[in-house]
């Protein structure tokens, strides 16, 4: 994904392209950090890193990862 965004800069680097790329990279970074923070929080909640425990934990919940 980031490689595709960088291709836009190679074609015509101007202020609009730069600000768009910066927005994309910032959004991408924040989304990834949020996903990892959620996984860490759930892992701490269920006291396990085993993927099967995640599935069992979600079967008992209705898509609310944290109470």
Backbone atoms as SQL, in Angstrom:
CREATE TABLE atoms (id INTEGER PRIMARY KEY, chain TEXT, resi INTEGER, resn TEXT, atom TEXT, x REAL, y REAL, z REAL);
INSERT INTO atoms VALUES
  (1, 'A', 1, 'UNK', 'N', 0.814, -1.192, 0.000),
  (2, 'A', 1, 'UNK', 'CA', 0.000, 0.000, 0.000),
  (3, 'A', 1, 'UNK', 'C', 0.858, 1.256, 0.000),
  (4, 'A', 2, 'UNK', 'N', 1.834, 1.295, 0.831),
  (5, 'A', 2, 'UNK', 'CA', 2.668, 2.492, 0.916),
  (6, 'A', 2, 'UNK', 'C', 3.448, 2.672, -0.383),
  (7, 'A', 3, 'UNK', 'N', 3.855, 1.571, -1.001),
  (8, 'A', 3, 'UNK', 'CA', 4.560, 1.659, -2.267),
  (9, 'A', 3, 'UNK', 'C', 3.691, 2.272, -3.355),
  (10, 'A', 4, 'UNK', 'N', 2.405, 1.922, -3.359),
  (11, 'A', 4, 'UNK', 'CA', 1.486, 2.513, -4.328),
  (12, 'A', 4, 'UNK', 'C', 1.311, 4.000, -4.080),
  (13, 'A', 5, 'UNK', 'N', 1.257, 4.412, -2.844),
  (14, 'A', 5, 'UNK', 'CA', 1.123, 5.828, -2.523),
  (15, 'A', 5, 'UNK', 'C', 2.370, 6.593, -2.937),
  (16, 'A', 6, 'UNK', 'N', 3.521, 5.989, -2.796),
  (17, 'A', 6, 'UNK', 'CA', 4.767, 6.655, -3.172),
  (18, 'A', 6, 'UNK', 'C', 4.877, 6.834, -4.682),
  (19, 'A', 7, 'UNK', 'N', 4.217, 5.991, -5.446),
  (20, 'A', 7, 'UNK', 'CA', 4.242, 6.132, -6.901),
  (21, 'A', 7, 'UNK', 'C', 3.606, 7.447, -7.335),
  (22, 'A', 8, 'UNK', 'N', 2.618, 7.928, -6.593),
  (23, 'A', 8, 'UNK', 'CA', 2.000, 9.209, -6.897),
  (24, 'A', 8, 'UNK', 'C', 2.989, 10.354, -6.749),
  (25, 'A', 9, 'UNK', 'N', 3.890, 10.252, -5.831),
  (26, 'A', 9, 'UNK', 'CA', 4.909, 11.290, -5.646),
  (27, 'A', 9, 'UNK', 'C', 5.923, 11.279, -6.785),
  (28, 'A', 10, 'UNK', 'N', 6.187, 10.115, -7.345),
  (29, 'A', 10, 'UNK', 'CA', 7.181, 10.010, -8.407),
  (30, 'A', 10, 'UNK', 'C', 6.692, 10.671, -9.691),
  (31, 'A', 11, 'UNK', 'N', 5.391, 10.653, -9.925),
  (32, 'A', 11, 'UNK', 'CA', 4.851, 11.186, -11.172),
  (33, 'A', 11, 'UNK', 'C', 4.906, 12.710, -11.226),
  (34, 'A', 12, 'UNK', 'N', 4.335, 13.368, -10.235),
  (35, 'A', 12, 'UNK', 'CA', 4.249, 14.834, -10.264),
  (36, 'A', 12, 'UNK', 'C', 4.250, 15.361, -8.826),
  (37, 'A', 13, 'UNK', 'N', 5.408, 15.577, -8.252),
  (38, 'A', 13, 'UNK', 'CA', 5.437, 16.054, -6.866),
  (39, 'A', 13, 'UNK', 'C', 5.071, 17.540, -6.773),
  (40, 'A', 14, 'UNK', 'N', 3.930, 17.817, -6.185),
  (41, 'A', 14, 'UNK', 'CA', 3.524, 19.191, -5.916),
  (42, 'A', 14, 'UNK', 'C', 2.876, 19.244, -4.534),
  (43, 'A', 15, 'UNK', 'N', 2.339, 20.377, -4.153),
  (44, 'A', 15, 'UNK', 'CA', 1.801, 20.552, -2.802),
  (45, 'A', 15, 'UNK', 'C', 0.602, 19.643, -2.549),
  (46, 'A', 16, 'UNK', 'N', -0.260, 19.493, -3.532),
  (47, 'A', 16, 'UNK', 'CA', -1.451, 18.661, -3.352),
  (48, 'A', 16, 'UNK', 'C', -1.061, 17.195, -3.197),
  (49, 'A', 17, 'UNK', 'N', -0.153, 16.740, -4.021),
  (50, 'A', 17, 'UNK', 'CA', 0.288, 15.351, -3.937),
  (51, 'A', 17, 'UNK', 'C', 0.994, 15.086, -2.618),
  (52, 'A', 18, 'UNK', 'N', 1.808, 16.017, -2.192),
  (53, 'A', 18, 'UNK', 'CA', 2.540, 15.841, -0.935),
  (54, 'A', 18, 'UNK', 'C', 1.595, 15.797, 0.250),
  (55, 'A', 19, 'UNK', 'N', 0.608, 16.691, 0.265),
  (56, 'A', 19, 'UNK', 'CA', -0.314, 16.698, 1.403),
  (57, 'A', 19, 'UNK', 'C', -1.196, 15.453, 1.390),
  (58, 'A', 20, 'UNK', 'N', -1.580, 14.988, 0.202),
  (59, 'A', 20, 'UNK', 'CA', -2.370, 13.759, 0.107),
  (60, 'A', 20, 'UNK', 'C', -1.591, 12.549, 0.591),
  (61, 'A', 21, 'UNK', 'N', -0.328, 12.482, 0.199),
  (62, 'A', 21, 'UNK', 'CA', 0.520, 11.372, 0.635),
  (63, 'A', 21, 'UNK', 'C', 0.744, 11.417, 2.142),
  (64, 'A', 22, 'UNK', 'N', 0.970, 12.599, 2.673),
  (65, 'A', 22, 'UNK', 'CA', 1.154, 12.732, 4.112),
  (66, 'A', 22, 'UNK', 'C', -0.106, 12.309, 4.866),
  (67, 'A', 23, 'UNK', 'N', -1.272, 12.704, 4.368),
  (68, 'A', 23, 'UNK', 'CA', -2.533, 12.301, 4.998),
  (69, 'A', 23, 'UNK', 'C', -2.694, 10.790, 4.959),
  (70, 'A', 24, 'UNK', 'N', -2.394, 10.174, 3.806),
  (71, 'A', 24, 'UNK', 'CA', -2.509, 8.725, 3.683),
  (72, 'A', 24, 'UNK', 'C', -1.582, 8.011, 4.649),
  (73, 'A', 25, 'UNK', 'N', -0.335, 8.434, 4.694),
  (74, 'A', 25, 'UNK', 'CA', 0.634, 7.765, 5.572),
  (75, 'A', 25, 'UNK', 'C', 0.267, 7.933, 7.039),
  (76, 'A', 26, 'UNK', 'N', -0.212, 9.093, 7.426),
  (77, 'A', 26, 'UNK', 'CA', -0.623, 9.316, 8.805),
  (78, 'A', 26, 'UNK', 'C', -1.839, 8.459, 9.155),
  (79, 'A', 27, 'UNK', 'N', -2.813, 8.413, 8.256),
  (80, 'A', 27, 'UNK', 'CA', -4.002, 7.586, 8.484),
  (81, 'A', 27, 'UNK', 'C', -3.641, 6.110, 8.569),
  (82, 'A', 28, 'UNK', 'N', -2.775, 5.661, 7.678),
  (83, 'A', 28, 'UNK', 'CA', -2.335, 4.272, 7.654),
  (84, 'A', 28, 'UNK', 'C', -1.618, 3.912, 8.962),
  (85, 'A', 29, 'UNK', 'N', -0.757, 4.803, 9.416),
  (86, 'A', 29, 'UNK', 'CA', -0.018, 4.569, 10.656),
  (87, 'A', 29, 'UNK', 'C', -0.959, 4.490, 11.856),
  (88, 'A', 30, 'UNK', 'N', -1.888, 5.424, 11.956),
  (89, 'A', 30, 'UNK', 'CA', -2.823, 5.432, 13.086),
  (90, 'A', 30, 'UNK', 'C', -3.742, 4.209, 13.077),
  (91, 'A', 31, 'UNK', 'N', -4.160, 3.787, 11.891),
  (92, 'A', 31, 'UNK', 'CA', -5.009, 2.604, 11.791),
  (93, 'A', 31, 'UNK', 'C', -4.255, 1.356, 12.244),
  (94, 'A', 32, 'UNK', 'N', -3.018, 1.205, 11.807),
  (95, 'A', 32, 'UNK', 'CA', -2.222, 0.049, 12.222),
  (96, 'A', 32, 'UNK', 'C', -1.951, 0.065, 13.721),
  (97, 'A', 33, 'UNK', 'N', -1.624, 1.223, 14.265),
  (98, 'A', 33, 'UNK', 'CA', -1.402, 1.314, 15.712),
  (99, 'A', 33, 'UNK', 'C', -2.666, 0.952, 16.481),
  (100, 'A', 34, 'UNK', 'N', -3.808, 1.435, 16.001),
  (101, 'A', 34, 'UNK', 'CA', -5.080, 1.108, 16.656),
  (102, 'A', 34, 'UNK', 'C', -5.364, -0.384, 16.635),
  (103, 'A', 35, 'UNK', 'N', -5.082, -1.026, 15.513),
  (104, 'A', 35, 'UNK', 'CA', -5.309, -2.469, 15.406),
  (105, 'A', 35, 'UNK', 'C', -4.406, -3.237, 16.376),
  (106, 'A', 36, 'UNK', 'N', -3.137, -2.860, 16.438),
  (107, 'A', 36, 'UNK', 'CA', -2.225, -3.547, 17.354),
  (108, 'A', 36, 'UNK', 'C', -2.582, -3.280, 18.812),
  (109, 'A', 37, 'UNK', 'N', -3.006, -2.077, 19.124),
  (110, 'A', 37, 'UNK', 'CA', -3.422, -1.768, 20.498),
  (111, 'A', 37, 'UNK', 'C', -4.639, -2.595, 20.878),
  (112, 'A', 38, 'UNK', 'N', -5.589, -2.760, 19.948),
  (113, 'A', 38, 'UNK', 'CA', -6.774, -3.573, 20.224),
  (114, 'A', 38, 'UNK', 'C', -6.395, -5.036, 20.464),
  (115, 'A', 39, 'UNK', 'N', -5.505, -5.569, 19.644),
  (116, 'A', 39, 'UNK', 'CA', -5.079, -6.966, 19.823),
  (117, 'A', 39, 'UNK', 'C', -4.357, -7.150, 21.150),
  (118, 'A', 40, 'UNK', 'N', -3.521, -6.201, 21.515),
  (119, 'A', 40, 'UNK', 'CA', -2.814, -6.285, 22.796),
  (120, 'A', 40, 'UNK', 'C', -3.800, -6.212, 23.955),
  (121, 'A', 41, 'UNK', 'N', -4.797, -5.334, 23.869),
  (122, 'A', 41, 'UNK', 'CA', -5.798, -5.209, 24.934),
  (123, 'A', 41, 'UNK', 'C', -6.600, -6.496, 25.081),
  (124, 'A', 42, 'UNK', 'N', -7.007, -7.080, 23.961),
  (125, 'A', 42, 'UNK', 'CA', -7.769, -8.336, 24.018),
  (126, 'A', 42, 'UNK', 'C', -6.887, -9.458, 24.553),
  (127, 'A', 43, 'UNK', 'N', -5.629, -9.497, 24.129),
  (128, 'A', 43, 'UNK', 'CA', -4.705, -10.515, 24.609),
  (129, 'A', 43, 'UNK', 'C', -4.521, -10.417, 26.123),
  (130, 'A', 44, 'UNK', 'N', -4.405, -9.206, 26.622),
  (131, 'A', 44, 'UNK', 'CA', -4.281, -9.025, 28.075),
  (132, 'A', 44, 'UNK', 'C', -5.568, -9.400, 28.797),
  (133, 'A', 45, 'UNK', 'N', -6.713, -9.134, 28.182),
  (134, 'A', 45, 'UNK', 'CA', -8.009, -9.435, 28.800),
  (135, 'A', 45, 'UNK', 'C', -8.227, -10.932, 28.942),
  (136, 'A', 46, 'UNK', 'N', -7.869, -11.705, 27.901),
  (137, 'A', 46, 'UNK', 'CA', -8.103, -13.144, 27.948),
  (138, 'A', 46, 'UNK', 'C', -6.888, -13.919, 28.458),
  (139, 'A', 47, 'UNK', 'N', -5.806, -13.221, 28.749),
  (140, 'A', 47, 'UNK', 'CA', -4.577, -13.823, 29.278),
  (141, 'A', 47, 'UNK', 'C', -4.043, -14.947, 28.398),
  (142, 'A', 48, 'UNK', 'N', -4.066, -14.726, 27.084),
  (143, 'A', 48, 'UNK', 'CA', -3.565, -15.741, 26.165),
  (144, 'A', 48, 'UNK', 'C', -3.156, -15.089, 24.851),
  (145, 'A', 49, 'UNK', 'N', -2.186, -15.709, 24.177),
  (146, 'A', 49, 'UNK', 'CA', -1.775, -15.272, 22.852),
  (147, 'A', 49, 'UNK', 'C', -2.164, -16.299, 21.792),
  (148, 'A', 50, 'UNK', 'N', -2.860, -17.345, 22.186),
  (149, 'A', 50, 'UNK', 'CA', -3.257, -18.404, 21.279),
  (150, 'A', 50, 'UNK', 'C', -4.460, -17.953, 20.453),
  (151, 'A', 51, 'UNK', 'N', -4.391, -18.111, 19.138),
  (152, 'A', 51, 'UNK', 'CA', -5.456, -17.642, 18.253),
  (153, 'A', 51, 'UNK', 'C', -6.775, -18.376, 18.507),
  (154, 'A', 52, 'UNK', 'N', -6.731, -19.629, 18.930),
  (155, 'A', 52, 'UNK', 'CA', -7.952, -20.368, 19.233),
  (156, 'A', 52, 'UNK', 'C', -8.700, -19.753, 20.415),
  (157, 'A', 53, 'UNK', 'N', -7.976, -19.184, 21.340),
  (158, 'A', 53, 'UNK', 'CA', -8.609, -18.534, 22.486),
  (159, 'A', 53, 'UNK', 'C', -9.346, -17.264, 22.079),
  (160, 'A', 54, 'UNK', 'N', -8.857, -16.592, 21.053),
  (161, 'A', 54, 'UNK', 'CA', -9.559, -15.410, 20.545),
  (162, 'A', 54, 'UNK', 'C', -10.914, -15.818, 19.984),
  (163, 'A', 55, 'UNK', 'N', -10.941, -16.903, 19.204),
  (164, 'A', 55, 'UNK', 'CA', -12.194, -17.371, 18.601),
  (165, 'A', 55, 'UNK', 'C', -13.182, -17.786, 19.679),
  (166, 'A', 56, 'UNK', 'N', -12.710, -18.502, 20.676),
  (167, 'A', 56, 'UNK', 'CA', -13.592, -18.925, 21.760),
  (168, 'A', 56, 'UNK', 'C', -14.103, -17.724, 22.546),
  (169, 'A', 57, 'UNK', 'N', -13.261, -16.736, 22.717),
  (170, 'A', 57, 'UNK', 'CA', -13.658, -15.542, 23.460),
  (171, 'A', 57, 'UNK', 'C', -14.716, -14.754, 22.700),
  (172, 'A', 58, 'UNK', 'N', -14.571, -14.657, 21.392),
  (173, 'A', 58, 'UNK', 'CA', -15.537, -13.904, 20.591),
  (174, 'A', 58, 'UNK', 'C', -16.871, -14.625, 20.466),
  (175, 'A', 59, 'UNK', 'N', -16.884, -15.949, 20.537),
  (176, 'A', 59, 'UNK', 'CA', -18.150, -16.670, 20.473),
  (177, 'A', 59, 'UNK', 'C', -19.038, -16.322, 21.664),
  (178, 'A', 60, 'UNK', 'N', -18.430, -16.015, 22.774),
  (179, 'A', 60, 'UNK', 'CA', -19.194, -15.681, 23.974),
  (180, 'A', 60, 'UNK', 'C', -19.582, -14.219, 24.050),
  (181, 'A', 61, 'UNK', 'N', -19.103, -13.395, 23.147),
  (182, 'A', 61, 'UNK', 'CA', -19.375, -11.950, 23.152),
  (183, 'A', 61, 'UNK', 'C', -20.114, -11.550, 21.887),
  (184, 'A', 62, 'UNK', 'N', -20.735, -10.414, 21.935),
  (185, 'A', 62, 'UNK', 'CA', -21.408, -9.876, 20.752),
  (186, 'A', 62, 'UNK', 'C', -20.618, -8.688, 20.215),
  (187, 'A', 63, 'UNK', 'N', -19.415, -8.934, 19.767),
  (188, 'A', 63, 'UNK', 'CA', -18.546, -7.948, 19.129),
  (189, 'A', 63, 'UNK', 'C', -18.235, -6.745, 20.018),
  (190, 'A', 64, 'UNK', 'N', -18.157, -6.960, 21.308),
  (191, 'A', 64, 'UNK', 'CA', -17.684, -5.893, 22.193),
  (192, 'A', 64, 'UNK', 'C', -16.370, -6.359, 22.801),
  (193, 'A', 65, 'UNK', 'N', -15.255, -5.939, 22.245),
  (194, 'A', 65, 'UNK', 'CA', -13.966, -6.470, 22.681),
  (195, 'A', 65, 'UNK', 'C', -13.615, -6.148, 24.125),
  (196, 'A', 66, 'UNK', 'N', -14.072, -5.022, 24.614),
  (197, 'A', 66, 'UNK', 'CA', -13.777, -4.652, 25.997),
  (198, 'A', 66, 'UNK', 'C', -15.078, -4.306, 26.710),
  (199, 'A', 67, 'UNK', 'N', -15.229, -4.766, 27.931),
  (200, 'A', 67, 'UNK', 'CA', -16.488, -4.464, 28.666),
  (201, 'A', 67, 'UNK', 'C', -16.592, -3.023, 29.064);
